Amino acid sequence: MRNGLYSAGITITGSGSATPSGRLSNEDLTQMVETSDEWITTRTGIKQRCVAAPGESLVDIGTQASQSALEMANVHPEQLDLVILATSTPDDLFGSAVSIQTALGAKKAVAFDLTAACSGFLFGLVNAAQFIRTGMYQKILLVGADLLSRWVDWSDRSTCILFGDGAGAVVIEATDPQRDALLGFELCSDGQLSHTLTLSHQGDSRTLLDSVQVSQGNYQPIHMKGKEVYRFAVEKVPEVISKALFHAELTSQQVDWLLLHQANQRIMDAVAQRLNLPQESVISNLASYGNTSAASIPLALDEAMRASQLNAGEIIAISGFGAGLTWGAAIVQWQIV
């Protein structure tokens, strides 16, 4: 909706990103599994990825990214009303948003985790917008962070070449409703396709009493049916972007930048082609980081922002897609200066 029906609009006033210290190149992976730099690069576009050491945590890199975003926005942590952490790999299964809130000193903010895998940041952006549009909150920190290296089977060459660790964050603030940066969005999910990308719990039966048993175990490594996920993304992502553009009363010809979840360069190129967008409009840092799940969109956004790649007034089509399966798109008019 591009009108003043809301009590406030949203604008992104700061961005930040962080990655752990470890680096794993394609050449490094050849020492672990049967593969080659050419094989990985041709099929994915990835050249290296960051991996967290045992002493590095999701809260560490999430906090670092958040501090950078707050500094750019000139917002003090105590001014924050809400902290949303989009992640599938929290340090604590009960949630890690509160730990980032505490590390930042955001004493007045409420904090919660949001889980939508690789769509997490996009879903978080739409959620944040609703809190601001209703007038409930004025300043929100949205963090996308994942440490997928914790859950990769490093002997499985079909998945270990894909994933990396990272964090990105944005500060979202209230603005005049006529200047609302979120022009339109569309969110989707389909549990019938959940088997194509999983990080599932596997438990063993334990008897507590003769009549009572429970299941106790652990989560299994990431399992993905790559061809099915590829076909899904190439079909559904252009479709959901088109729907979001319809809500924004825009066409693909008016899009200046395409910012997709950084999963596979071939997917990003195919989506751009189906939308009749030039390859130069695709924002990509996949080669350096791999698939960082909920971190991939804000990490790429922060790099583009700090490289002065984005200009005020430009239209950015943002789309996340991944496990669930979940997918969605948001059309944003860039306003940050």
C-alpha positions, 0 to 999 in steps of 0.5 A, spaced: 500 500 500 503 506 497 498 511 501 498 514 508 493 509 511 498 507 516 500 511 522 508 511 520 512 508 515 519 505 515 526 507 513 532 503 514 537 508 517 543 503 518 546 497 516 552 492 519 555 485 518 560 481 521 563 474 519 567 469 524 575 469 523 575 462 519 576 462 512 575 455 508 576 456 500 574 451 495 581 448 494 581 447 502 575 443 501 578 438 496 582 436 501 576 434 505 572 431 499 572 429 492 571 436 489 574 441 485 574 449 485 572 449 478 566 444 480 564 448 485 564 455 482 561 452 476 555 450 479 554 455 485 558 461 484 562 460 491 569 461 492 570 461 499 566 461 506 567 463 513 566 458 519 566 460 526 571 457 531 569 453 537 570 459 541 566 464 536 558 464 538 552 467 534 551 472 539 558 475 538 558 476 531 550 478 531 552 483 536 558 486 532 554 487 526 548 490 530 553 495 533 556 497 526 548 498 524 547 502 530 553 506 529 551 508 522 544 510 524 547 514 530 542 510 534 544 509 542 542 501 544 537 504 549 533 508 544 531 501 541 524 498 542 525 492 539 530 487 537 528 481 532 533 476 531 532 471 525 536 465 525 535 457 525 542 456 529 541 460 536 547 459 541 541 457 546 535 453 543 530 457 547 533 463 543 539 468 542 535 475 541 535 476 548 543 475 549 544 480 543 540 485 547 543 484 553 550 485 550 548 491 546 545 494 553 539 495 549 535 495 556 528 498 554 528 493 548 524 487 548 527 481 544 525 475 540 528 470 535 524 469 529 525 462 525 524 462 517 531 459 515 534 463 509 527 467 509 528 469 516 531 476 514 525 478 509 520 475 514 523 479 520 523 486 515 515 485 514 514 483 521 518 489 524 514 494 519 508 492 522 510 494 529 512 501 526 506 502 522 501 501 527 505 506 532 507 501 537 515 502 536 519 507 533 526 504 533 527 496 531 534 492 530 533 487 525 539 481 525 540 476 521 545 471 523 546 463 522 552 459 524 550 453 519 557 450 520 555 447 526 550 443 522 554 441 516 556 434 514 563 435 512 563 429 509 557 430 504 560 434 498 553 436 496 552 440 502 559 442 505 561 446 499 555 451 500 554 453 507 558 459 511 557 463 517 555 470 518 551 476 521 548 482 518 543 487 521 539 493 520 536 499 524 529 500 522 526 507 524 519 510 524 518 516 518 512 519 515 507 514 512 508 518 505 515 516 505 514 509 507 520 505 504 516 498 504 512 499 498 509 492 497 511 485 500 508 478 499 510 472 504 509 464 502 510 457 505 509 450 503 510 445 508 509 439 503 516 441 500 519 441 507 522 434 506 527 438 500 531 441 506 531 439 513 535 440 519 531 435 523 531 432 530 532 424 531 531 421 538 532 415 541 526 412 545 528 412 553 523 409 558 522 413 564 516 408 567 513 402 564 507 406 561 511 412 559 517 413 554 520 420 551 525 421 545 531 424 547 537 425 541 540 431 537 539 434 531 542 431 524 546 435 519 543 439 514 540 434 508 538 438 502 535 435 495 539 440 491 535 439 484 528 440 487 530 446 491 533 449 485 527 448 481 523 451 486 527 457 487 527 459 479 519 458 479 517 461 485 522 467 486 520 471 480 513 469 481 513 472 489 517 478 486 512 479 481 506 479 486 510 484 491 511 489 485 503 488 484 502 490 491 507 496 490 504 498 484 510 497 480 513 493 474 519 489 474 522 495 469 522 500 475 526 495 479 534 498 480 537 492 484 535 485 485 537 483 492 536 475 493 538 470 498 545 468 496 544 461 495 546 459 488 549 464 483 545 460 477 539 461 481 540 469 482 542 469 474 535 465 472 531 469 477 534 476 473 533 473 466 525 471 468 524 478 470 527 481 464 532 485 469 540 486 467 545 481 470 548 488 473 542 489 477 543 483 481 547 484 488 551 478 489 557 477 494 556 469 494 563 468 492 566 470 498 561 468 503 557 462 501 550 461 503 549 464 510 542 463 511 538 469 514 545 473 514 545 473 507 541 478 505 543 483 510 550 482 509 550 483 502 546 489 503 551 492 508 556 491 503 552 494 497 551 500 502 558 501 504 560 501 497 556 507 495 552 502 490 545 504 492 542 511 491 536 514 494 530 513 491 532 507 487 527 501 488 530 494 490 526 488 490 528 483 495 527 476 496 528 470 501 527 463 500 529 456 503 527 451 508 520 450 510 519 451 505 518 459 506 519 464 501 517 471 500 519 478 497 519 485 499 519 492 494 523 497 498 525 504 496 532 506 498 532 512 502 538 512 507 543 517 505 
